[in-house]
Each structure stands twice: as C-alpha cells, then as structure tokens.
Amino acid sequence: MFTQTILDAVCDLSSVHYNLVPYYALSEEKTIYVMSSFLKNEDEKIAVIVILNDMTSFVAMKKRYTDKLIALLDSLIQALSVAIDERSRYSGNHTRNMVKIGERFLEWLDQTDDPWKFDSSKKHAFLMSIWLHDVGKLSVPLEVMDKATRLGTKLEKIEERFQRIHLLDRIALLEDNITKQEWDLREKNRKLWLDTIRRINTSSFLSDDDFQIICELSRQHYCEEDHREVPILTQDELTCLSIKKGTLTDEERIVMQSHVLVTRKILEKMDFPDEYLIIREWASSHHEFLNGNGYPEHKSGNSISREVRLLTILDIYEALTAKDRPYKKSIPAEKALGILHSMAEEGCLDKDVLTLFENSNAWKAII
C-alpha cells in the first residue's frame, strides 16, 4: 500500500495521493497516513514528495467513537423493537425469537465455512434488519393487530343485543302480544343462534355448512319497541363471521399489511451509514414471495435478494411455532418445517435457503 501510493504519484502528476497504511513494529500495530505528490520545476520532474504521519491514536479514537455510535444505534433499534412487541400483549417475543434464530444460523454458516457466510458488517446489518422488520406495526390499530377471533370486540355487542331481544320478548309475553309457545320457540332459537355465533367466531376454518348457517342468520329479524323489524346481526358482523380462514376481514388485512410500507417510510428517515443502507430493503421486503404473490410490491425471482428470502423464512417459522398468538394454535417445529417446504414447492420460498435453514438446526434456538 505504501509503494502503491508513491507509484500513483509517479503515474499521475496532476493530483495528490494518500492512503492509510498499517505498519507493524514487533507486536505493535500502527497506522501511518501516507501522502505523495510529484514535485516539478516548470516541466521537469524533480522528485516525489512523501509525507508520513502517525495516525494510530486518531484511528483508534475514531474506531472507539464509531463503535459507540453503532452501540447506541443498536440499543435504540432494540428498544424500538421491544416497544413494538410489548405494545401487543400477544407478540412480545416475535422479534427477539427471530434474532435468536438468525444469530444461530449465521454462526452455523461460519462454523461450516459455507460460501454464503457473512462478514461482520453484513452480519450486523442483517440482524439489525430483523430488529427493524416490524417497526411499521406502530401504525396498526391494536383492535386489528390483536384481533383474536372473527368478531373481536363485536361479540360483546351481539350478546348485549340478544339480551335486549330476550327482554323485549319477555315484555311481549307479559303483555300478551305473543303466546307462551311462541316465547319458548324464540328462546330456543335465540340460544341456538348465539351458541352457533360463538362457535363460528372461534373456529379455525369456515365450512360450507357454517356459511349456510350465516346466510340463514342474515335473514333473521327481531321487533324493536317502536315495532321496527331489525336484523339480529349487522352487515359488518355478518362480514366478520363469513371470514373463511383467520380472523381478519379483507379491509383489516389491508390495514395489517400496510405495516411493511410504514416500515419503509420510517427507515427512509433514518440516516444509516453506507454499509447499512441495505437494511431498508431487507426489512421492508420480508413479505415478498418468489412467485410474486407476496406484498407490498409483488416482487418475484431475482428481484428478491437471498438475505430477504432468509428473513422471510425466519419470520414465517417463528409465526407458525409461536405460542402467544391469540388467533391460532402453536405448531410443532417439524410440522412448521413441513409447511415451509410446501410453500417452497408452491414457489413462494427459496428451496436452497430453506434447506440450509433446516440443516443448520438454527430453528432449535427457540424450542
């Protein structure tokens, strides 16, 4: 490096050349600042001037300063991630579990000397992208993020309405507006309907038979005090009960999926060092699938980096095996890996990255 700095001056007479050169004196390592330039007298080359300056203490001080800044950035990012997870009482361990798995996987790449092993800077950036991948969930309302059943808080209003219908029918019976036989039938149907609503509200999948029951419920009415015929369920409640799988309506799912766009907006406001700029793309693309069926940009194929493909696998695996999700049961590790392989066969996930992940046993970090 020292020689090259001088040769640069010989080859290029128009500018000054410099370099930071490591210098080893016995067991001591120093850093020498070398600056070179060609000295001319009119058009005659006279000499090469080389200026040496011991920058060891300055470089060490700069490194300490940089390390402190990175440590501060790490702590702020982790604090932000904790705030996001703790905001929801159901997902407090999600990001921390992903980091544990990610660290174990990167260690395995080092131990096996895999060609894909990360250098220290890239490793740090990848782990930071895990810490930040869900930062956009700060914008998602808790009634959507923590929605444990199809109806969520709407079930309480339905139960209150059914109690009101019960009282209205009781009054109608006492005033001889309905017969005892009619009262008994209404009470029987009301109990049957409410039990059915509660069952469908928590079922993991809506069957065709249950959908027909919901259609039947949509045609049921009751008589208000002013003699108006009112549906026993609102259109919004019927929409929630008609959810085929999961707990979110189409509108709620759009709100939930918007967190990746918000993640990108937040990260674009952060002034990352150059080697960490890639975090924005990695963190905000973890819901993209290779076949283009992911979101938000429906990226596909080579437009999705290998690091993002890994991050997606970590995210899905943790979500499948999580024991603290209100809307689903925890899945054993072996079954979760089977689901990941099915998704790979469908073209969603990278088969090679998934094989590395499975072989690494990194997923055992949270068992």
N, C-alpha and C positions, 0 to 999 in steps of 0.2 A: 504493500500500500504506500509505503514511503517512496519507493522507487517510482511507482506509477505517478505519484503526484508531481515528481520532478520531470518525468518524461512528458506529462501533459503540458507542462510549461514550455518544454522544448518544441513540441509539435504545434502548440497554439500560442502565438506571440501576442494575441490581442487581449487576453484576459488573465486574471489571477486565478490560481487553482489552490484548493485546500482540501484537507481530509483530517479526520480524527484517526490516529494510528495507535493501536495498542502496543505497549513497549514492556517487555518483561525483563526485570532486573532481579536475577536469582528468583526468590519466591514472591517478589513484589510485582504487581501489575500496575502499570501507569498508563495514562492516556496522553498522547502528545498531539498537539494541534500543529499540523504542518501546512505552511502556506508557501507557494512557489510562484515565481514570475521570471520572465526573461528581461534582462537589462540590456538596453540598446543605446548606442551612441550614434545618433542620426539613423542610418540604415544598417549600421554594423552591430552584430550581436557581440556583446562583451562578456556576459556571464549570466548564469542562473542564480537568482537570489532565493534562498530558502530561509524562512523564519520558523523557528521551533518555539513552542510554548507549552509548558507543562500544565495540562488541564485536568489532572487527576482529581483534585479536590472539587473542582467545579462540576465535573461529570458525576462524581459521587453525590454531590449536593443535589444536582438536577434529578438523579435517579431517586434519591430519597423523597424529593418533592413530588415527583411523578407517582411514586409508589403510594404516597399519602393521598394524592388526588384520586388514584384508582381505588384505594381502600375506601375513601369517602363515597365515591360513586357506587361501589359495591354495597355499602351499608345503606345508602339511600334507596337503591333499587330493591334490596331485600326488604327494607322497611315498607316500601310502597307495595310490594308483593304481599307482605303479611297483612297490610291494611285491606287489600282487595279480598284475600281469602277470609279474613276474620269478619269482613262485612257480611258475609253469608255464613250462617251457623252450620251449613251443610258441606261446605267445600274448603274448610280451613287447611287441609293437608295436601290439596291437589298439587300446587306448585312445588312445595317442599319435597313431596314424593318424586315428582318428575326430576328435580335436581339430583336427588339421591341416585335414581336410575341412570341419569345422564352421566354423572361422575363415575359410576361403576363401569359404564360402557366405555368411556374414554380411557379409563385405566386399563381395561381389557385390551383395547387397541394398542396401547403402549406395551403391555406385557407380551402380547403375541407378535409384536413388531409388524402389525398389519400395515400394508401400503397406505391405508387411509388415515393413519394415526395423525392427530392434530398437534401442531406446535403449540407452545404455551399461550401465545397471543390468541390463536384461533380457538383454543380450548376455553380460554376465559370468555371470549366473545360468545361462544355457543352457550355456555352456562348462563351468561347474562341474558341471552335471548329467551332462555327458559324462564328465568325470573320475571321477565317482562311480557311474556306472550299473552297474558290475560289482563294486562293493565287496562284495556278498554272496558272491562266489566264494571268499572267505576260508574259508567253511564247507564248500565242496565238496571231498571227498577227491581227492587227486591221481590215484589209480587210476581215477577216473571222469572227471575233467577232462582228463587227458592220455591217455585210452584211444585208442590209435591204430588198433587192429584189433578185430574182433568178440570174440576170446578174450582180448586183452590179455595179462596175465602167465600166464593159464591154459594157453597153448600150451606153455610150458616143462614144465609138469606132464604134459601129454599126451605130449610127446616122451619124457620120462623113463619114463612108463608103457609106451610102445611098446618102449622099450629093455628094460624088465623082461620084457615079453611075449616079446621075442626071446630073452632068456636062458633063460626058463622053457621055451620050445620047444626051445632047444638042449639043455638038460638032458634033456628028454623024449626027444629023438632019441638022445642018448648012452646013455640007459637003456633004449632000445628000446621006449619007450611009444608012439612014433609012427614011421611009416616015412619014408624019405628023400623019397618022393613027397609025403607029407603035409607034411613040413617045407618043401619047395620051394613048395608051394601057399600055405602060411601066410606064408612070407616074401614071396611075390609080392603077396598080398592086403594084407599089412601095409604094404608100401611104397606100394601104390596108395592105401590108405586115408589114410596120413599125408600123402602128396602132395596128395590131394584136400582134406584138412582145412586144410592150409597155403594152398591156393589160395582156398578159400571164405573163409578167415579174413581175407584182404586184398581180396576182390572188392568193388566199389562197390555192387553190387546182387545180391540172391539170386534166381536164376532158378528156375523151376518144376522144371527138371531137377535142379538142385543141391539143392533141397528134398527131392526124392525120394531123392537120394543120402544126405542126412542121416537120413531115415527108415530107410533101409537100415542105416546105421551104428548107429542106435539099437537094432537087433536083434542086433548082433554082440557076442559074449562071448569071454572067454578063461578058462583054468583056472588058478587060483591054486595055491600049494604045498599047501594043505590040501584041494585038489580042489573048491573052491567055484567056481561059474560066476559071473564078474564082468563087467558091461558094460564095453566098451572105452572108453566115454565116459560121464561122469556126466550127470545131468539138467541141472545148471547149465551144463555145457559144450555140451550139445545146444541149450539155450535161446539161448546166445550165438551159436552157429553159425546158428541159424534167424532171426536178425535180418534183416529184409527189406532195409533201407537204413540206412546209417550204422554206428556201432559200439556204440551203447548199447542195453541191454535196456530194457524198459518201466520196471523198478524203478530202473535207473541214470538214465534220462531224468527221472524224477520228482525224484531227488536233484539232478540238474543244474538243473532248472527251479526248484528251491526257492531258488536264489540271489537271485531278484528279491524274494522275501518277506523274506529276510535283509537285503537291501539296504534295504528299507523300515524294518525294525526298527532297523538301525544309524543311518539318517538321522533317525529319530524321536528318537534320543538326542542328536542334535546341535542345539545352540541357535543356529539361524540367525537373522540379522536378518530383520525382516519382509519385506523385498523379496526375500529368498532362500528363503522358506519353500516356494515352489512347486517347488524343486529336488527335494523328497521325491517329489512326484507324477511329475514328469518322469522322474527317474532310475529309479523302480521300475515304470514302465509301458511300457518300451521293447519288450516282447514282446507287447503287445496288438495285435490286428488289428481293422480297421474292421468286419469281418463277424462278430466275436465268437469267432473260432477261435483267438485268442491266449491268453496266460496271464499272470498267475495268476487274474485276476478275470473273464476273458472279457468285457471291456468292448467296447462297439461304438459306431459312429456318433459322435454329438456328445459322448459321454462321454469321448472321447479328444481331447485338445487338439491344436491344429495343431503345436505345438512337439514333442509326443510323436511325432506322425506323422513329423516330420522326423528325430527322433532314431532312430526305428525304421529308416528308410531308410538312415541313415548306418551303423547297426550291421550291417544285412544286407549292404550293399555292401562294407564292409570285410571281413566274414567270407567273402564269396564270392571276393574277389580276394586274400585273404591268402596269402602264400607260405610261411607257417610252421605250417600246420595239419597234424597227422600223419594225420588221418582222411580227407583229401580233397586233390585237386589244386587248384592255383590256377586261377581262371577269368579270362580276359581281360576288360578293362573293358567292352567292347561287349557281350559275352555276359552279363555280370553285369547290365548295364542292361536287357538283354532279359528276363532272369529277373524283375527288379523290375517291369517293365511287365506281365509275365504275372501276377504277384501282384496288381498293381493291377486288372487285368481280372477276377481272381477275387474282388475285393472286399476283399482284405487291406490294401492300401496306398492312400493318397490320391493320385489321379491328378494333381491340380493341383500338389501339393507335389512329386511326383516329376518333373513337367515342369520346375518351377523348378530342382530339383536338377540335372537333366540339362543344362538351358540354362546354368546357372551355370558349368559346367566345373569345379566345386569338386572333383569326384572325381579330377581330374588331379593334385591336390595330392600324391598318394601313388604316382603312376606313376613 
